Structure formats: C-alpha cells, structure tokens
Amino acid sequence: MLHAGVLVGRARAEWWKEAAQRRLVERVEQFFNPIYQEIWIVFDRREDKKERAFAVVSADPRIQVSYAPSADDWIVERVSKLFPRRLVTVVTADRSLRERVRHAGGMYCSPLQFLAHCG
C-alpha cells in the first residue's frame, strides 16, 4: 500500500493513527501532474472501533480524504462507477487490489512510482 512507501520502521505498524495519515496526506499534497485533477485518499476505518474518531483533511482542493470499512472495496466500487467515462489510476502495491481495479476498468501504479512525483 502507499503507506509502505512513506512510513518506515515502527511507524509502518501504526499506519492507522492520525499522525501517520496526516504525513501521508502532506506527502500527497506535493504531487503535481496536470493530468490528475482529482486525488482520493481512502483509509480503512471500521465503524465498530471505540477509538476517538478523527478525520484527516487536506487544504488542497484536488484532494479528498475518505474513510471506509474497506478502502479496497470503496476504491473498486468507485472505479466501476466511473469506467468507461473516466480513467482512474489507483496507487497500490497490493496484488489483489491491482487485479480488482484492472477488472473494474481502472489502471494502477506502484507507490514508489507515485511517490517519485511527490517532491
């Protein structure tokens, strides 16, 4: 997943925490490619968790941060709804998600490829 490209060491095990998610959003805010006018960042969040709910946001109008019980399912559903009217590229290292995205009509790129364009 994209987090693996941003976080290292012990921080990698805490990807679901607010600070790690904020670092990811800040890194993605550095991304620039005029072809991509919209960027979605989707985090897993189960509704039944008793932890304090937080919502990381971005001041960048191109970036929408969402939370879903299954980020993978959310992504595949969105790709399916938009195909063939729009091309969607998903950033992931997860083989299963890559295949689901491809079957839904989307494209994918690796986290390292994406992060190379994030300053």
N, C-alpha and C positions, 0 to 999 in steps of 0.2 A: 504494500500500500504506500501511498505518498508519504505517510508519516515516517516510514523507514528511511526515506531519503533525507529527512530533516532532523530527526532525532537520533542520537547515538547513546550507547551505553545504557545506564539505568533509566534515563529519560524515555527510552524507547518502550519500556514496560508501562509507562504512565501516559500513553497517548490520549486517553480519555479525559485527562484532567484539563481544567480550564487553561492553565499556563501553556501547556503543550499545544492545545488547539489554537490559542492566541498566536503562538510563534509560527505555526503553520500558516494562519491567515496573513500574518505580516509578511511572511516569505512570498506567498502567492501574490500579494499586492505589488510586488516588484516585477511581476510578469508583464511583458509587453509584446504583443503581436496583434497588429490591426485586424487580422482575420478573425480573431476571437473577441467578440464584443460583450460576451456574457461568460461568467465563470461561476460555477456552482461548487461549493464545498459542502459535502454531506458527511456528517458524523453519526455513528451509531449511538443511540440512546434509548434504552428500554424504559418504558413508561412506569414499570413497577419498581424502579430504583428509589430508595429512600434518601439518597444523597441530595444535597442542596442543588436545585436546578439552576443552571446558568446558561446564558446564551451569548456566545462569542459573535460579534458582528464586525463588519468592515465598513469603513467610511468611503471606500471605493465603490462608486455606483455600478461598476461592472460585476461586482462580487456579491453573490447571495449565499449566506451560510444557512444550512438547514440541518435539522436533527430528525432521525427516523429510527424506528425499531430495528430496521435492517437497511443500512445505507446501500448495500448491494442491490436489494430488491427495488429500492427507490430509484436508483440510477437506471436499472434495466427498464423499469416501467416508463421513466421519462424518455429514454432513448426510443422505446417502442412507440410512444405517443407522437414524437416529433419526426420520426422517419416516415416517409421519404422527403418531407417538406424542408427539413433542416439537417445539416450534418452535425453530429455530436461526436466529440472526441473525449474519451474517458481516460484519466490518468490512473493507472493501476499496475501493480506487479502481480496481482492475483490471477493465476491462470484460469480458474473457474469463472471469475468475473469477466475476464477478457473474452472468453468464448460466449458467455451470455450476451455481452454487448455486441459482439460480432453478429450473432444470430438475430439480434433485435435491429440490426441495420447500422450500428454505430462503428466508430473506429476507436483505437486506443493507442496510447503511447506510454512509455515507461516513466516512472518517477524521475529517474536520472535525466532522461531527455527533457522532461518538463522543467526540472529544477535548473538545468543549464541555461534556461531563458528567464530565470527569476533573479538575476543580479547577484 
